[in-house]
Amino acid sequence: MQLPEQGYLLRIFIGEANHYQGKHLYEWIVIKARECGIAGATVVRGMMGYGANSRIKTSSILCLSEDLPVIVELIDTKRMLEEFLEILDPVIGEGLVTLEEMQVRMYRHSRQH
């Protein structure tokens, strides 16, 4: 798969405890992104954060949260990500979604599996 130099990054901030169709929401998003042909996806688990409700979530042993912040990052063309956003819109009940322009410098894979 080739990506143009002018790419886009879709960033989705959700909670680890969010679920959809019997899966963690972040897992559902990555699987659906692959089905839709999105170029790449990564899930990052946060150590601490807060969102619109201002409730701090942390991995500190003193106040361990069961709902740590999760960031799902998807990279592709603007058109592909805008189409994927239409699928995501009814699925994300709470969180933050951003779309930003970026430059793709390298997009490589090995021939081995």
C-alpha beads as a LAMMPS data file, in Angstrom:
LAMMPS data file: protein, C-alpha beads

113 atoms
112 bonds

1 atom types
1 bond types

-500.0 500.0 xlo xhi
-500.0 500.0 ylo yhi
-500.0 500.0 zlo zhi

Masses

1 110.0

Atoms # bond

1 1 1 0.000 0.000 0.000
2 1 1 1.233 3.484 -0.838
3 1 1 0.457 6.609 1.144
4 1 1 0.806 10.072 -0.352
5 1 1 3.253 12.419 1.378
6 1 1 0.304 14.524 2.509
7 1 1 -1.445 12.275 5.015
8 1 1 -3.845 12.665 7.902
9 1 1 -3.918 11.464 11.490
10 1 1 -7.211 10.604 13.162
11 1 1 -6.767 10.537 16.926
12 1 1 -9.487 9.090 19.164
13 1 1 -9.360 9.645 22.944
14 1 1 -11.575 7.207 24.836
15 1 1 -11.605 5.287 28.108
16 1 1 -10.238 1.796 28.503
17 1 1 -13.572 0.673 29.972
18 1 1 -15.579 1.675 26.864
19 1 1 -17.059 -1.319 25.035
20 1 1 -18.949 -1.909 21.800
21 1 1 -20.462 -5.139 20.488
22 1 1 -18.849 -7.203 23.246
23 1 1 -15.294 -5.900 22.665
24 1 1 -13.197 -3.117 24.094
25 1 1 -14.028 -0.079 21.947
26 1 1 -10.374 0.449 21.024
27 1 1 -10.183 -3.161 19.813
28 1 1 -13.390 -2.796 17.782
29 1 1 -12.052 0.416 16.184
30 1 1 -8.763 -1.206 15.106
31 1 1 -10.481 -4.287 13.682
32 1 1 -13.033 -2.138 11.827
33 1 1 -10.252 0.149 10.525
34 1 1 -8.430 -2.851 9.078
35 1 1 -11.638 -4.124 7.470
36 1 1 -12.126 -0.676 5.901
37 1 1 -8.594 -0.613 4.495
38 1 1 -7.169 2.128 6.725
39 1 1 -3.373 2.253 6.262
40 1 1 -2.377 1.978 9.928
41 1 1 -3.650 1.969 13.496
42 1 1 -2.012 2.095 16.917
43 1 1 -3.519 1.993 20.399
44 1 1 -1.721 3.743 23.254
45 1 1 -2.724 3.338 26.891
46 1 1 -2.297 6.436 29.011
47 1 1 -0.883 6.482 32.511
48 1 1 -2.945 9.478 33.575
49 1 1 -5.462 11.911 32.130
50 1 1 -8.885 13.489 32.240
51 1 1 -11.521 14.494 29.750
52 1 1 -14.713 16.482 29.493
53 1 1 -15.984 15.302 32.896
54 1 1 -12.709 16.479 34.563
55 1 1 -12.400 13.218 36.512
56 1 1 -8.694 12.307 36.777
57 1 1 -7.859 8.739 35.811
58 1 1 -4.497 7.350 36.834
59 1 1 -2.488 4.152 37.129
60 1 1 -1.068 5.294 40.483
61 1 1 -1.363 2.532 43.075
62 1 1 -2.950 5.015 45.506
63 1 1 -5.945 5.703 43.281
64 1 1 -5.880 3.045 40.568
65 1 1 -8.409 3.644 37.818
66 1 1 -10.122 0.837 35.952
67 1 1 -10.790 3.249 33.103
68 1 1 -7.404 4.590 32.004
69 1 1 -7.204 6.882 28.987
70 1 1 -6.711 5.170 25.623
71 1 1 -5.655 6.869 22.398
72 1 1 -6.328 5.201 19.056
73 1 1 -4.325 6.716 16.191
74 1 1 -5.238 6.000 12.585
75 1 1 -3.239 7.169 9.576
76 1 1 -4.406 7.409 5.975
77 1 1 -5.682 9.914 3.430
78 1 1 -8.223 12.535 4.439
79 1 1 -10.914 10.892 2.295
80 1 1 -10.414 7.457 3.894
81 1 1 -10.464 8.859 7.420
82 1 1 -13.514 11.050 6.771
83 1 1 -15.379 7.968 5.503
84 1 1 -14.256 6.020 8.583
85 1 1 -15.476 8.846 10.824
86 1 1 -18.995 8.277 9.473
87 1 1 -18.806 4.698 10.792
88 1 1 -17.357 5.832 14.149
89 1 1 -19.748 8.686 14.844
90 1 1 -22.659 6.593 16.162
91 1 1 -20.278 4.248 18.051
92 1 1 -18.373 6.745 20.207
93 1 1 -20.639 7.799 23.060
94 1 1 -18.001 9.777 24.937
95 1 1 -14.498 10.901 24.106
96 1 1 -12.635 13.256 21.802
97 1 1 -11.801 12.806 18.125
98 1 1 -9.313 14.986 16.243
99 1 1 -8.167 15.022 12.626
100 1 1 -4.914 16.661 11.669
101 1 1 -2.801 17.038 8.586
102 1 1 0.673 15.496 8.618
103 1 1 3.552 14.598 6.351
104 1 1 4.275 10.951 5.693
105 1 1 8.042 10.508 5.524
106 1 1 8.200 6.692 5.340
107 1 1 5.647 3.904 5.153
108 1 1 7.386 0.561 4.775
109 1 1 6.897 -3.066 5.571
110 1 1 9.073 -6.131 5.283
111 1 1 8.266 -8.747 2.687
112 1 1 8.434 -11.444 5.368
113 1 1 5.409 -12.439 7.448

Bonds

1 1 1 2
2 1 2 3
3 1 3 4
4 1 4 5
5 1 5 6
6 1 6 7
7 1 7 8
8 1 8 9
9 1 9 10
10 1 10 11
11 1 11 12
12 1 12 13
13 1 13 14
14 1 14 15
15 1 15 16
16 1 16 17
17 1 17 18
18 1 18 19
19 1 19 20
20 1 20 21
21 1 21 22
22 1 22 23
23 1 23 24
24 1 24 25
25 1 25 26
26 1 26 27
27 1 27 28
28 1 28 29
29 1 29 30
30 1 30 31
31 1 31 32
32 1 32 33
33 1 33 34
34 1 34 35
35 1 35 36
36 1 36 37
37 1 37 38
38 1 38 39
39 1 39 40
40 1 40 41
41 1 41 42
42 1 42 43
43 1 43 44
44 1 44 45
45 1 45 46
46 1 46 47
47 1 47 48
48 1 48 49
49 1 49 50
50 1 50 51
51 1 51 52
52 1 52 53
53 1 53 54
54 1 54 55
55 1 55 56
56 1 56 57
57 1 57 58
58 1 58 59
59 1 59 60
60 1 60 61
61 1 61 62
62 1 62 63
63 1 63 64
64 1 64 65
65 1 65 66
66 1 66 67
67 1 67 68
68 1 68 69
69 1 69 70
70 1 70 71
71 1 71 72
72 1 72 73
73 1 73 74
74 1 74 75
75 1 75 76
76 1 76 77
77 1 77 78
78 1 78 79
79 1 79 80
80 1 80 81
81 1 81 82
82 1 82 83
83 1 83 84
84 1 84 85
85 1 85 86
86 1 86 87
87 1 87 88
88 1 88 89
89 1 89 90
90 1 90 91
91 1 91 92
92 1 92 93
93 1 93 94
94 1 94 95
95 1 95 96
96 1 96 97
97 1 97 98
98 1 98 99
99 1 99 100
100 1 100 101
101 1 101 102
102 1 102 103
103 1 103 104
104 1 104 105
105 1 105 106
106 1 106 107
107 1 107 108
108 1 108 109
109 1 109 110
110 1 110 111
111 1 111 112
112 1 112 113
